Amino acid sequence: MSRTPHRALAALSVAALALTGCSVSGSSGDGASSSASGAGGGEPTTVTIMTHDSFNLPQELVQKFEQESGYTLKTTAPGDAGSVVNQLLLAKDEPTVDGVYGVEDHSAHRLVREGVVAAYTPKDLPASAQDRMVEDRMTPVDQGQVCFNTDPAWFTDHDVEAPTSIDQLDDPEYAKLTVATSPVASSPGLALLAATTEKYGDDGWQDWWQGLMENGGKVADSWSDAYNSDFSGGEGKGQFPVVLSYSSSPAFAPETEVIEDSCTPQVEYAGVLEGAKNPEGAQAFVDFLLTEEVQSALPESMYMYPIDESVQLPEEWAQNAPLVEDAITPDPARIDERREDLLKEWTALSEASRR
């Protein structure tokens, strides 16, 4: 997932980009590999975690983890959640990292099925997270919802009533007004694909996507392209007043609104890799992600809601970006089983729409 914040984009872009590739997050990091040994016992002193490129844990929390655990935290970010999954699958027999954070629910099942992650359940798992574990291997850390957002000012200026339902986006009245993202290239797009299969059924989902494309809807490769370049709302200067984004987006752009019946849950997971050189360090990091300090920091630092629902949201989130109650809720395990076929069908449909 890649979701650099909207109004805070310029201020945090350097921090986010610094995490792309391979970087040491902790102030005491020296770039050593996870097999680096301590002076006395030969145990690893560094724990290496693969993350998506929106990982931005506050530095004071990184330092707190390092001080309390005794490990230096090193992160590597190959791209969005899809890139993370692909990297882990390619290296599953000889993992280059100890743990992972940021894999969304539709991909977490794949890592479990492919034997990439080891069994581990944190002892202090919040009550609201217990039924979201993927078997006993992937731990839920944060949650959100993928939703279409609208730019009400654009619709007012053009004397058009803004859409209030996902069903309307292929109506002629809204021709060339919507930008979504590709389920092949982006995690929001994959979430939308899962949501449309749930809402419209095994045959109807293709009709919805075909209708959107034939109605002049654009399919961007990434959330950042869609929101920051194509969307007319927020700080965008684009030509599309409807965009696939998140339920949290109005917390940063209060002038935008969510199409509530388009929302679908997205949970991000962390896990310990099978064959990790430092599994204890990875376990300690997973535990740390569930602490109250980290859970409280998630909205402002990584733009997701805490998985621990007892943690209070920032005031602007509570006012402008509450989670939608009646979200479209597909079964992630079932989507995972059908994933390759669904993506092939979607790709064929997309290619046909461009002819």
Disulfide bonds with the S-S distance in Angstrom:
Cys147-Cys263 2.06
